[in-house]
């Protein structure tokens, strides 16, 4: 009776912990998705201001048409208001004709996410929203709150991973900080040797090589598309062959699907984690040498953007079991369908060799 009683007492507590863990994961993922949507997804409709309010832009969308109202304050204090009808794209709105063409462009990796580009240059736009007003009134508090939420979520994800595979946590952090301090050492050495100009432009072949390496490590789109293409080639090729061959009863079980998926996920996580480390080193070292905007708020905002790359990398890494697992057994219906797909490939009783006496 004692073991049964002990299990009866501990089971509700374990269920409560499991529910709390799932609720925390759902809340953290929802908050991160909302932050990523606000930070990385273009939202062109709204009111924008630049040059201390002397330039304002209003973008409204109604019945499939986008109207842009541009107001510029002239030297005599009066405002010149111009209205345009145009069609908005995914990340920019283009309005005007000929040499007077202007663009409102979304820049996800910049502190001010929107720019007004004209033929003679560009100016940063500040989008006026309720959230942005709150952030502007308390910028460091908002950044610290978001950073603490992200760090708490990352620690929770890593802690859940440590319950099943604790031996992979230490090498993961060694790889991250190795990329961070290694890239920082290279950039500090480059800055002290003066091979980069004050604007961050390379001055010799070595500086161009460092810049090319940094750009390659931050080119996530190309690397992720290559990995997903490899996964699609291996999986779709076998599954299509399995389906068509199964109509004749001559299918074979697809192979290496799970192994390919696991390595693609791990390499994708590696790309995100290493890109976050390299980007953070660029923010810190670049701000010190003046290659980037050295204002403290801009540095903190850029560092928060680097955390946005680290969070999905950790999530993907912690979702993939590194150790080999036996997997779940297939359902009865799945096994019956597979038997029908391979019905002519299965050995008949007459094909099986007789057992020796």
DOZA-588689 format. One record per atom (N, C-alpha, C): x, y, z; residue in three letters. Coordinates in steps of 0.1 Angstrom, whole numbers, plus 2048, in hexadecimal, padded with zeros to 3 digits. Each point is the difference from the previous one (the first is absolute). Last residue first. Example, Ala and Ser with C-alpha at 12.3 -4.5 7.8 and 13.67 -1.06 7.14 Angstrom:
<pts>
8807EA847Ser
80980B800Ser
7F880B808Ser
8037C77FFAla
7F780C800Ala
80980C800Ala
</pts>
This chain:
<pts>
8A86D9668Unk
7FD7F780BUnk
80B80080BUnk
7F482B7DFUnk
8087F3801Unk
7FC7F880CUnk
7DF8247E7Unk
8097FF80BUnk
8077F27FFUnk
7ED81B7D5Unk
7FC7F680AUnk
80B7FF80BUnk
7F682D7E2Unk
8087F3800Unk
7FB7F780BUnk
7E18247E6Unk
8087FF80CUnk
8077F2800Unk
7E080E7DFUnk
80E8067FDUnk
8097FE80DUnk
7D17F27FEUnk
8087F77F8Unk
80E8057FEUnk
7E081B818Unk
8047F4808Unk
8097F67F8Unk
8018337F1Unk
7F67F6801Unk
8057F4809Unk
812835802Unk
8027F27FCUnk
7F47F8802Unk
7FE8357F4Unk
8017F780CUnk
8027F27FBUnk
7F88257E3Unk
80E7FF804Unk
8027F780CUnk
7D580C7EDUnk
8077F77F7Unk
80F7FF803Unk
7E381B81BUnk
7FA7F3800Unk
8087F77F6Unk
803830813Unk
80C7F77FDUnk
7FB7F17FEUnk
7E1823809Unk
8098077F7Unk
80C7F77FCUnk
7E07F2821Unk
7FA8007F2Unk
8098067F6Unk
80D80082DUnk
8007F27FBUnk
7FA8007F2Unk
7FF829816Unk
80E7FD7FCUnk
8007F17FBUnk
7D880F813Unk
8028077F3Unk
80E7FD7FAUnk
7F57EF82BUnk
7F87F97F5Unk
8028077F3Unk
814814826Unk
8077F37FCUnk
7F87F87F6Unk
7EE828810Unk
80C8037F9Unk
8077F37FCUnk
7DA7FD81CUnk
7FC8047F2Unk
80C8037F8Unk
8077F682DUnk
7FB7F47F9Unk
7FD8037F2Unk
824820818Unk
7F27FB802Unk
7FD7F47F8Unk
83380B810Unk
7F68047F6Unk
7F27FB804Unk
82880A824Unk
7FB7F67F7Unk
7F58057F7Unk
82981F814Unk
7F37FB803Unk
7FB7F57F7Unk
83580D80CUnk
7F58057F9Unk
7F37F9805Unk
8317FD80DUnk
7F97F57FAUnk
7F48047F8Unk
82E81E808Unk
7F47FC807Unk
7F97F57F8Unk
83381B806Unk
7F77F87F8Unk
7F57FB808Unk
81982F80BUnk
8027F1801Unk
7F67F97F8Unk
7FB82E801Unk
80E7FD7FAUnk
8037F1801Unk
7D081C7FCUnk
8077F6808Unk
80D7FD7FAUnk
7E382E7FAUnk
8057F57F9Unk
8077F680AUnk
7ED82B80CUnk
7F67F77FCUnk
8057F37FAUnk
81C82480FUnk
7FB7F880BUnk
7F47F77FCUnk
81581D7E0Unk
80A7F7805Unk
7FA7F780BUnk
7E68237EEUnk
8027F57F7Unk
8097F6805Unk
7FA82681AUnk
7F47F8800Unk
8017F47F6Unk
824820803Unk
7FF7F780CUnk
7F37F7800Unk
8058207DDUnk
80B7F6800Unk
7FF7F680BUnk
7E28257FFUnk
7FC7F57F8Unk
80B7F67FEUnk
80C82581BUnk
7F57F9806Unk
7FB7F57F6Unk
82381F7F4Unk
8057F5809Unk
7F47F8805Unk
7FA8277E5Unk
8067F57F8Unk
8037F4809Unk
7F0827814Unk
7F57FB7F7Unk
8057F57F7Unk
81F81981AUnk
7F97F6808Unk
7F47FA7F8Unk
8178237ECUnk
8097F4800Unk
7FA7F5809Unk
7EB82A800Unk
7FE7F97F3Unk
8087F47FFUnk
80781B825Unk
7F37F9801Unk
7FD7F97F3Unk
82681C800Unk
8027F3808Unk
7F37F8802Unk
7FD82A7EBUnk
8067F67F7Unk
8037F3808Unk
7EF824819Unk
7F67FB7F6Unk
8067F67F7Unk
81C81681EUnk
7F87F7807Unk
7F57FA7F7Unk
81D8207EEUnk
8077F4803Unk
7F77F6807Unk
7EE82A7F8Unk
8017F97F3Unk
8087F3803Unk
7FC81E823Unk
7F37FA7FDUnk
8017F77F4Unk
82781980DUnk
7FD7F5809Unk
7F37F97FDUnk
81E8187DAUnk
7F780580BUnk
7FC7F4808Unk
81D8017D8Unk
8057FD80DUnk
7F780580BUnk
7FD7EE7CAUnk
7FB80B809Unk
8047FC80EUnk
8207EA7DFUnk
7F2800801Unk
7FC80C808Unk
82D7FA7F8Unk
7FB7FA7F4Unk
7F18017FFUnk
81F80D826Unk
7F880A7F8Unk
7FC7FB7F2Unk
8177E9826Unk
8098077F7Unk
7F88097F6Unk
7E97E9823Unk
80C805806Unk
8088087F7Unk
7DA7E87F0Unk
7FC80C807Unk
80C807807Unk
8067D77EAUnk
7FE80A7F7Unk
7FB80D806Unk
8077D981BUnk
80D8067FBUnk
7FD80B7F6Unk
7DA7EB812Unk
80880580BUnk
80D8077FBUnk
7E27EC7E0Unk
7F980B807Unk
80980680BUnk
80F7D97E9Unk
80080C7F7Unk
7FA80C807Unk
7FE7D7816Unk
80D805800Unk
80280C7F7Unk
7D67EA800Unk
80280680DUnk
80F806801Unk
7F57E67DAUnk
7F980D800Unk
80280880DUnk
8117D47FDUnk
8088097F8Unk
7F980E7FFUnk
7E97DE818Unk
80D803807Unk
80880A7F8Unk
7D77EF7EDUnk
7FE80980CUnk
80D804806Unk
8037E17DEUnk
7FD80D7FAUnk
7FC80A80CUnk
8077D380BUnk
80D8067FCUnk
7FE80E7FAUnk
7D97E780CUnk
80880380CUnk
80D8077FCUnk
7E47F17DDUnk
7FA80B807Unk
80880480CUnk
80F7DB7E6Unk
80180C7F8Unk
7FA80C808Unk
7FC7D5813Unk
80E805800Unk
80280D7F9Unk
7D67EA7FEUnk
80280680DUnk
80F805801Unk
7F67E97D9Unk
7F980D800Unk
80180780EUnk
8127D57FBUnk
80880A7F9Unk
7F980D7FFUnk
7E97DD815Unk
80C803808Unk
80980B7F9Unk
7DA7EE7E9Unk
7FC80880BUnk
80C805808Unk
8087E27DDUnk
7FC80D7FBUnk
7FC80980BUnk
80A7D480BUnk
80C8087FDUnk
7FD80D7FAUnk
7DC7E380AUnk
80780380CUnk
80C8097FDUnk
7E77EE7DCUnk
7F980B807Unk
80780480CUnk
8127DC7E9Unk
80180C7F8Unk
7F980C807Unk
7FB7D5812Unk
80E804802Unk
80280D7F9Unk
7D67EB7FBUnk
80280580DUnk
80E806802Unk
7F77EB7D7Unk
7F880C802Unk
80280780DUnk
8147D67EBUnk
80880C804Unk
7F780C801Unk
7E97DA7E4Unk
80B7FF80AUnk
80780E802Unk
7CD7E57EEUnk
80A80B7FFUnk
80B80080BUnk
7E67D47EDUnk
80080980BUnk
80A80B7FDUnk
7E97E77D7Unk
80A7FD80AUnk
80080B80BUnk
7DC7EA7D6Unk
80780B807Unk
80A7FA80AUnk
7DF7EC7DEUnk
80F7FE800Unk
80780B807Unk
7CF7FA7F4Unk
8047F780AUnk
80F7FD801Unk
7E681F7E4Unk
8037F37FAUnk
8047F680AUnk
7F882C80DUnk
7F47FD7F9Unk
8017F27F9Unk
825813817Unk
7F67F9809Unk
7F37FD7F9Unk
82381B7ECUnk
8037F1800Unk
7F67F8808Unk
7FB82F800Unk
7FE7FB7F3Unk
8037F17FFUnk
808816829Unk
7F28017FDUnk
7FD7F97F2Unk
82D80480FUnk
7F97F6808Unk
7F18007FCUnk
81D8207ECUnk
8027F37FBUnk
7F97F5808Unk
7FD82C810Unk
7F97FF7F3Unk
8027F27FAUnk
818809827Unk
7F17FE803Unk
7F88007F3Unk
8308067FEUnk
7FC7F3805Unk
7F17FE802Unk
81182A7F3Unk
8047F67F6Unk
7FB7F2804Unk
7FB82581EUnk
7F68007F5Unk
8037F57F6Unk
820806824Unk
7F37FB804Unk
7F67FF7F5Unk
82C8117F7Unk
8017F3805Unk
7F27FA804Unk
80382D7F1Unk
8047F77F6Unk
8007F2804Unk
7F682281FUnk
7F57FE7F7Unk
8047F67F5Unk
82180E81FUnk
7F67F8807Unk
7F47FC7F6Unk
82281E7F1Unk
8057F2801Unk
7F67F7807Unk
7F582D7FDUnk
8007FA7F2Unk
8057F2801Unk
80281A827Unk
7F27FB7FDUnk
7FF7FA7F2Unk
82A81280CUnk
7FD7F5808Unk
7F17FB7FEUnk
80E8277E9Unk
8087F47FBUnk
7FD7F4808Unk
7ED82980EUnk
7F97FB7F4Unk
8087F47FAUnk
812815825Unk
7F47F9804Unk
7F97FB7F4Unk
82781A7F9Unk
8037F3807Unk
7F37F8803Unk
7FB82C7ECUnk
8077F67F7Unk
8027F3807Unk
7EF82381BUnk
7F67FC7F5Unk
8067F57F7Unk
81A816822Unk
7F87F5805Unk
7F77FB7F5Unk
82D81D805Unk
7F67FE7F5Unk
7F87F3804Unk
82581281AUnk
7F3806803Unk
7F67FE7F5Unk
82D7F07FEUnk
7FA7FA80CUnk
7F3806803Unk
8178117DBUnk
7FD7F27FDUnk
7F97FA80DUnk
81282B803Unk
7F48007F8Unk
7FB7F27FDUnk
829806816Unk
7F5804809Unk
7F38007F8Unk
8277F77E8Unk
7FD7F580AUnk
7F4803809Unk
8108217E2Unk
7FA7F57F9Unk
7FC7F5809Unk
819823812Unk
7F38057FDUnk
7F87F57F9Unk
82D7F8808Unk
7F980080DUnk
7F18047FDUnk
81D8047DBUnk
7FE7F2804Unk
7F87FE80DUnk
80E82B7F2Unk
7F57FB7F8Unk
7FD7F2802Unk
824813817Unk
7F3805805Unk
7F47FC7F8Unk
82B7F47F1Unk
7FD7F980DUnk
7F3805805Unk
8128157DAUnk
7FA7F37FDUnk
7FC7F980DUnk
800834805Unk
8097F87F9Unk
7F97F27FEUnk
7E9825814Unk
80B8077F9Unk
80A7F77F9Unk
7C7801811Unk
80D7FA800Unk
80A8077F8Unk
7D681681CUnk
8037FC7F2Unk
80E7F9801Unk
7E7817824Unk
8007F2800Unk
8037FA7F2Unk
80282F810Unk
7F27FC7FCUnk
7FF7F17FFUnk
82A81480AUnk
7F780580AUnk
7F17FC7FEUnk
8247E07E9Unk
7FF80E802Unk
7F780480BUnk
81F7D37FDUnk
7F38057FDUnk
80080F802Unk
8277E880AUnk
7FD7FB7F2Unk
7F18047FCUnk
81C80882BUnk
7FC80A7F7Unk
7FD7FC7F2Unk
80D7E982CUnk
80A8017F5Unk
7FC80B7F6Unk
7E47F6825Unk
80C805805Unk
80B8027F5Unk
7D67EB7F6Unk
7FE80E803Unk
80D807805Unk
7FF7D27F6Unk
7FF8087F4Unk
7FE80E803Unk
8027E3824Unk
80D8007FAUnk
7FF8087F3Unk
7D87F9815Unk
808809808Unk
80E8017FAUnk
7E37E17EDUnk
7FB80D7FDUnk
80880B808Unk
8087D1808Unk
8048047F2Unk
7FD80E7FDUnk
7F27EF829Unk
80E801800Unk
8058057F2Unk
7D27F6806Unk
80480C806Unk
80F803800Unk
7EF7D77F0Unk
7FD80B7F6Unk
80380D806Unk
8067DB81DUnk
8097FF7F5Unk
7FE80B7F6Unk
7E37FC825Unk
80D806803Unk
80A7FF7F5Unk
7D47EE7F8Unk
7FF80E805Unk
80E806802Unk
7FC7D27F5Unk
7FD8087F5Unk
80080F804Unk
8047E2823Unk
80C7FF7F7Unk
7FF8097F4Unk
7DB7FA81DUnk
80A80A805Unk
80D7FF7F8Unk
7DF7E17F3Unk
7FA80E7FFUnk
80B80A804Unk
80A7D2805Unk
8008047F2Unk
7FB80E7FFUnk
7FE7EE82AUnk
80E8017FCUnk
8018057F2Unk
7D67F4811Unk
80480D804Unk
80F8037FDUnk
7EF7D67F4Unk
7F880A7F9Unk
80580E804Unk
8117D9817Unk
8068037F3Unk
7F980B7F8Unk
7ED7F482AUnk
80D807802Unk
8068027F2Unk
7D77E8801Unk
7FE80E804Unk
80E807800Unk
7F77D07F9Unk
8028087F4Unk
7FF80F803Unk
7FA7DB820Unk
80E8007FBUnk
8028097F4Unk
7D57F6817Unk
80880A806Unk
80E8017FBUnk
7CF7EC7F2Unk
80E7FF7FAUnk
80980B806Unk
7D37FA811Unk
8017F47F8Unk
80E7FE7FBUnk
7F582681BUnk
7F97F4807Unk
8027F37F8Unk
80F82B7F0Unk
8097FA809Unk
7FA7F4807Unk
7E681C7E3Unk
8097F77F9Unk
8097F9809Unk
7E4820813Unk
7F87F47FBUnk
8097F67F8Unk
81482980DUnk
7FD7F780CUnk
7F87F47FCUnk
8078217E0Unk
80D7F8802Unk
7FE7F780CUnk
7DC81D7F6Unk
8027F77F5Unk
80C7F7803Unk
7F982381EUnk
7F57F6801Unk
8027F57F6Unk
81B8267FDUnk
8047F880BUnk
7F67F4803Unk
7F68207DFUnk
80B7F87FCUnk
8057F780BUnk
7DE81F80AUnk
7FB7F67F7Unk
80B7F77FBUnk
80B82581AUnk
7F97F6809Unk
7FB7F57F7Unk
8148247EAUnk
80A7F8807Unk
7F97F5809Unk
7E581F7E9Unk
8067F77F7Unk
80B7F7807Unk
7EA821819Unk
7F67F67FCUnk
8077F67F7Unk
81982580DUnk
7FE7F780BUnk
7F77F57FCUnk
8068237E1Unk
80C7F7801Unk
7FF7F680BUnk
7DE8207FBUnk
8007F67F5Unk
80C7F7801Unk
7FE82381FUnk
7F47F7802Unk
8007F57F5Unk
81F8237FCUnk
8047F780BUnk
7F57F6802Unk
7F88227E1Unk
80A7F77FBUnk
8047F580BUnk
7E282380CUnk
7FA7F67F7Unk
80A7F67FAUnk
81082281DUnk
7F77F7807Unk
7FA7F67F7Unk
81A8227EDUnk
8087F6807Unk
7F87F6808Unk
7E98257EAUnk
8077F77F6Unk
8087F5807Unk
7D782180AUnk
8087F8809Unk
8087F67F8Unk
7E68207E9Unk
80080780DUnk
8097F880BUnk
7FA7EF7D3Unk
80880D800Unk
80080780EUnk
7E67D97FAUnk
80E7FC800Unk
80980D800Unk
7D18057FEUnk
8047FB80DUnk
80F7FC800Unk
7EE80F7D8Unk
80080B809Unk
8047FB80EUnk
7FA7E07DFUnk
80D8077FEUnk
80080C809Unk
7D97E6801Unk
80C7F8805Unk
80D8087FEUnk
7D98127EEUnk
7FF80080EUnk
80C7F9807Unk
80A8167D1Unk
7F67F7805Unk
7FF80180FUnk
81C8167D3Unk
7F980580CUnk
7F47F6803Unk
8337FE7E5Unk
7F27FD7FFUnk
7F980380EUnk
82C8147E6Unk
7FC7FB80DUnk
7F17FE7FFUnk
82A8037DAUnk
7F3804804Unk
7FD7F980DUnk
82E8117E2Unk
7FA7F6808Unk
7F2805805Unk
81980D7D0Unk
7FF80580EUnk
7F87F5808Unk
81F8087CEUnk
7F67FA807Unk
80080680EUnk
81080F7CAUnk
8047FA80DUnk
7F57F9807Unk
7FD8167D4Unk
80C807805Unk
8057FA80EUnk
7D77F27E8Unk
80B8007F6Unk
80D805805Unk
7DF7EB824Unk
7FE8097F5Unk
80C7FF7F7Unk
7E87E482DUnk
80B8017F6Unk
7FB8097F4Unk
7F47F3836Unk
7FA8077F5Unk
80C8037F6Unk
7F97D8828Unk
80880B7FAUnk
7F78067F5Unk
7FD7DE830Unk
7FA8057F4Unk
80980C7FBUnk
8077E7829Unk
7FD7F57F7Unk
7FC8067F2Unk
82280E829Unk
7F48067FAUnk
7FC7F87F3Unk
8237EE814Unk
7F980480CUnk
7F38077FCUnk
8127DA7E0Unk
80480D804Unk
7F880480CUnk
7FB7D87E5Unk
80C7FF809Unk
80580E804Unk
7D97F97E2Unk
7FE7F880DUnk
80C801809Unk
7EA8217DAUnk
80D7FB803Unk
8007F880DUnk
7DC8167D7Unk
8027FA80DUnk
80E7FA802Unk
7EC82B7E1Unk
8067F3800Unk
8017FB80EUnk
7EA8267DCUnk
8007FE80FUnk
8047F1801Unk
8098257D6Unk
7FD7F2805Unk
80080180FUnk
7FC8227D0Unk
8057FE80DUnk
7FB7F2805Unk
8068227D0Unk
7FC7F4806Unk
8067FE80EUnk
8058247DDUnk
7FA80380DUnk
7FB7F3807Unk
8128027D3Unk
80B80380AUnk
7FB80380EUnk
7DC7E77E5Unk
80C8057FAUnk
80B80280AUnk
7D27FD817Unk
8037FE7F2Unk
80D8057FCUnk
7E37EE830Unk
80680B7F8Unk
8037FB7F2Unk
8017DD82AUnk
7F680A7FBUnk
80780B7F9Unk
8047CB81AUnk
80680A7F7Unk
7F58097FAUnk
80B7DD82CUnk
7F58077F9Unk
80780A7F7Unk
80F7CE81BUnk
80280E7FCUnk
7F48057F9Unk
8067D280FUnk
809807809Unk
80280F7FDUnk
7E17E37E7Unk
8017F980DUnk
80880880AUnk
7E881D7DCUnk
8067F37FFUnk
8017F980EUnk
7DC8277EBUnk
80B7FD809Unk
8047F27FEUnk
7E98277E0Unk
7FE7F3805Unk
80C7FC808Unk
7E88337F6Unk
80A7F67FCUnk
7FC7F2805Unk
7F583A7FFUnk
7F97F37FFUnk
80A7F67FAUnk
80783281BUnk
8037F77F5Unk
7F77F3802Unk
807838812Unk
7FA7F3802Unk
8027F87F3Unk
81682D81EUnk
7FE7FA7F3Unk
7FA7F2803Unk
80C833819Unk
7FA7F3801Unk
7FD7FB7F2Unk
81F82681DUnk
7FC7FC7F2Unk
7FB7F2801Unk
805829827Unk
8027F27FCUnk
7FA7FE7F2Unk
81682E81CUnk
7F47F97FBUnk
8047F27FBUnk
82181F811Unk
7F77FB80BUnk
7F47F97FBUnk
8268147E7Unk
7F780A805Unk
7F77FB80BUnk
81E7E37E8Unk
80880A809Unk
7F780B805Unk
7E87D17F6Unk
8098097F9Unk
80780A809Unk
7EA7CC806Unk
80080D805Unk
80A8097F9Unk
7E47D27F0Unk
80D806803Unk
7FF80E804Unk
7E17CF7F8Unk
80080E804Unk
80F804803Unk
7E07D77E6Unk
80D805804Unk
80080F803Unk
7DF7D17F9Unk
80080E802Unk
80D805806Unk
7E97D27E4Unk
80C806808Unk
7FE80F800Unk
7E17D07F6Unk
80180F7FFUnk
80B804809Unk
7ED7D07E7Unk
80880680AUnk
80280F7FDUnk
7DB7D67F3Unk
80880B7FCUnk
80780580CUnk
7DF7DD802Unk
80A7FB7F7Unk
80980B7FBUnk
7DD809820Unk
7FA7FA7F4Unk
80B7FD7F6Unk
81681A824Unk
7F18007FFUnk
7FC7FA7F3Unk
82C810823Unk
7FC7F67F6Unk
7F17FF801Unk
82A82680DUnk
7F37FA803Unk
7FD7F67F5Unk
82A821816Unk
7FD7F57F7Unk
7F37FA804Unk
81F830808Unk
7F57F8805Unk
7FC7F67F4Unk
82B823812Unk
7FB7F77F6Unk
7F57F8806Unk
82183080AUnk
7F77F6804Unk
7FA7F87F4Unk
829826812Unk
7FB7F87F5Unk
7F77F5806Unk
81182081DUnk
7FF8087F4Unk
7FB7F87F4Unk
80B7EF82EUnk
7F28047FCUnk
7FE8097F4Unk
82C7F0810Unk
7F980780BUnk
7F28047FDUnk
8187E57E1Unk
80680E801Unk
7F880880AUnk
7E37D97F2Unk
80F8017FFUnk
80480E801Unk
7D37D9805Unk
80580D801Unk
80F8007FFUnk
7CE7E27F6Unk
80E800801Unk
80580F802Unk
7D17DC802Unk
80580D800Unk
80F801803Unk
7E17D67E9Unk
80280780CUnk
80580E7FDUnk
8037CD7E6Unk
7F5809803Unk
80480780DUnk
81B7DD7F0Unk
80280C7F9Unk
7F680B804Unk
81A7D4813Unk
7F2805802Unk
80080E7FBUnk
8227D07FFUnk
7FD80E7FBUnk
7F1803803Unk
8217DF81DUnk
7F67FF7F6Unk
7FB80E7FCUnk
8207F5823Unk
8067FB7F3Unk
7F58007F5Unk
7F881082EUnk
80D8047FEUnk
8057FD7F1Unk
7D47F4813Unk
80280E801Unk
80D8057FBUnk
7F87D2802Unk
7F78067F6Unk
80180F800Unk
8197E8820Unk
8067FE7F2Unk
7F78067F6Unk
7EF80082CUnk
80C8097FEUnk
8067FF7F3Unk
7DD7E2809Unk
7FB80E800Unk
80B80A7FEUnk
80C7D3807Unk
7FA8027F3Unk
7FB80E7FEUnk
8107F482AUnk
80B8027F7Unk
7FB8027F2Unk
7E17F8822Unk
80680D802Unk
80B8027F6Unk
7EB7D6800Unk
7F780A7FCUnk
80680E801Unk
8187DC812Unk
8007FF7F1Unk
7F780B7FAUnk
8007FC82FUnk
80D8057FBUnk
8018007F1Unk
7DA7ED815Unk
80080F802Unk
80D8057FBUnk
7FB7D27FEUnk
7F78067F7Unk
80080F802Unk
81B7E781DUnk
8057FF7F3Unk
7F68077F6Unk
7F37FC82CUnk
80B8097FFUnk
8068007F2Unk
7DE7E180AUnk
7FB80D7FFUnk
80B80B7FFUnk
80D7D3806Unk
7FA8027F2Unk
7FA80E7FFUnk
8127F382AUnk
80A8017F6Unk
7FB8037F2Unk
7E17F8823Unk
80780D802Unk
80B8027F5Unk
7EB7D6802Unk
7F680A7FBUnk
80780E801Unk
8177DD813Unk
8007FE7F1Unk
7F780B7FAUnk
8027FD82FUnk
80D8057FAUnk
8008007F1Unk
7DB7EC816Unk
80080F802Unk
80D8067FAUnk
7FD7D1802Unk
7F78067F6Unk
7FF80F800Unk
8197EA821Unk
8077FF7F3Unk
7F78057F5Unk
7ED7FD82AUnk
80B80A800Unk
8078007F3Unk
7E07DE807Unk
7FA80D7FEUnk
80A80C800Unk
8117D3809Unk
7FB8027F2Unk
7F980E7FEUnk
8127EE82BUnk
8098087F7Unk
7FA8027F3Unk
7E97E7822Unk
80380D805Unk
8088087F6Unk
7F67D37F7Unk
7F3808800Unk
80280E805Unk
8247E1800Unk
7FD8047F3Unk
7F38087FFUnk
80C7EF82AUnk
80A80A7FCUnk
7FD8047F1Unk
7E67DD811Unk
7FC80D807Unk
80A80B7FCUnk
80A7D47F1Unk
7F48057F9Unk
7FB80E806Unk
8257EA814Unk
8038057F3Unk
7F48067F9Unk
7F77EC82BUnk
80980C800Unk
8048057F3Unk
7E77D7807Unk
7F880C800Unk
80880D800Unk
</pts>
